[in-house]
Amino acid sequence: MLSEKVKKEIEGSLKKYPTPRSAVMDALRVAQEERGHLTGEEMREIAGILGMEPVRVQAMGGFYSMYNVEKPVGRNHVQICRNISCSLLGAEHLISHMEKLLDIKTGETTGDKKFTLSTVECLGSCGTAPMMQVNDDYHENLTEEKIEKILKGCK
Amino acid sequence: MDKILLCNIDKPDSHLIDTYIKGGGYKSLKKALKMKPENIVQTVKDSGLRGRGGAGFPAGLKWSFIPKDPTLRKYLCCNADEGEPGTFKDRAIIDKDPHLLLEGMIITSHAIGAADAYIYIRGEFAFGAKRLDEAITEAYEKGFLGKDILGSGFSLDIYVHRGFGAYICGEETALIESIEGFRGQPRKKPPFPALAGLYAKPTVINNVETLACVPAIIERGVEWFKSMGPEKSPGPKIFGVSGHVKKPGLYELPMGTPLREIVYEHAGGIKDDRKLKAVIPGGVSAPMLTEKDLDTPMDFDSLAAKKSMLGSGAVIVMDETTCMVKVSYIISRFFSHESCGKCTPCREGMHWTTNVLKRLEEGDGRPGDVELLESLCTNIFGRTFCPLGDGAVMALRGAMSNFKEEFDYHEKHKKCQVS
């Protein structure tokens, strides 16, 4: 079920566009922000608000890689970049290091649901490679020590 | 050269409107609002400003395609989807000097007669999206946005539209589809966005850096802008240098600065004093160059003459320890991941090249793999719906033409020659 807060935010988004459908990306994002992922029920509710067919909303959820459709993630979604600039400066090694630290493989979530580890293809921060994103925050110029400190600081 | 685009980013509270105004910000807007829209278009045309997003199309010419009919609704879209690996220039402007972008957008909207503008920002830039929202609120409070801006009779609203993880939305028609609430897949052109773009209305789509050039052109004039760089692609350019250099980062320099100067003077040379092996001059779509090409001026035409491209000005430097098969695999994997799936040569072809490169890289190459890659390139290039497939092939061909022996070695010996 979408919360009243989310519904209110969706209403705010509707004002930005001449067609309600344009608000679908904002709607999916704000719904996801509450629990970290999207359920089928939430997407059907969004479809109802925007006057869209549910399958069209689901198609959006499937196309854009940042929507976690029916795929719960941990409280801290750690996304480490593995594209060219990060790779040249040791991203693969840091990914392995993080897998060891968290005792999970890339794509998995820790048993306590605290961390989900993902790899991504370029986060647009190549001058400060290697880098990663934890939820909305960028962490740059990573080293093993820096990663350990960042993970320790996560709630 | 005085910094134009990055002149504010190191100031404390550079993102606030008061800081921006104190540094002379929004003066150009006041000047532009007194100009006739067609004169602004002509000024930008005369300046020779070419789009900084990758294609290098003349910005003023693009604006001039917008129909003059005042009864038609028109849109401006700022492309802040910055997703090409190696590229990180627009984020600096968005995060640290959002009002420079807004001022450029307001002037551009006035020039083309748009009453609504959208900033399409990639979803990962959550901080930047927040900064832009705050900057937009400040601009409304000062009367630079909204109804009857500064008593000029011109009205404009700017909205932030957040993408959510699709590189293809940097392609202008996919960006439009995405704002309209569809999957970001490119549209067939024509009609071009200038005639039927967002909501089927005339639309201009410009990159962040392009729009950020506009206030300075209005303030300082055409001759000043043309005094920097080559005649056919003048102005300042932000080069984003990453990879194996001592001082990676953003360098604002005149267009046409030689690649050697960027790598060895500004970025401090190769990390750990190793030898340079290759440089990608403009984001991963741009075919790589080697030592012999380092004196190439970094501008659209000089790089095209070297069978590469300026793209977004994202310089990725690789030293002698770099395996080009691995680099090609990473680049191919990126394009395969980001293929929107609309057309078969890209969707299937990129997946195929990625698989072949992966097995070559991992020492599982099969006889004929290098030939297969060449054949795949031939069957993808020029046969895809949008330029994504072409970009991927150009990158792979660039690596294979410069470092063919490395690919052959991987195939034959099932191991890397370099690392």
Interface residues (C-beta under 8 A of the other chain):
Chain A: K16 Y17 P18 T19 R21 S22 A23 V24 M25 D26 L28 R29 L50 M52 A59 M60 F63 Y64 S65 M66 Y67 R82 N83 I84 S85 S87 L88 L89 V120 E121 C122 L123 G124 S125 C126 G127 T128 A129 Q133 D136 D137 Y138
Chain B: E82 G83 E84 P85 G86 T87 F88 D90 R91 R122 G123 E124 F125 A126 F127 Y159 H161 R162 G163 F164 G165 A166 Y167 S178 I179 E180 G181 F182 R183 G184 Y199 G240 V241 S242 G243 H244 P248 G249 L250 I280 V284 A314 I316 M318 T322 K326 V327 I330 I331 R333 F334 H337 E338 C340
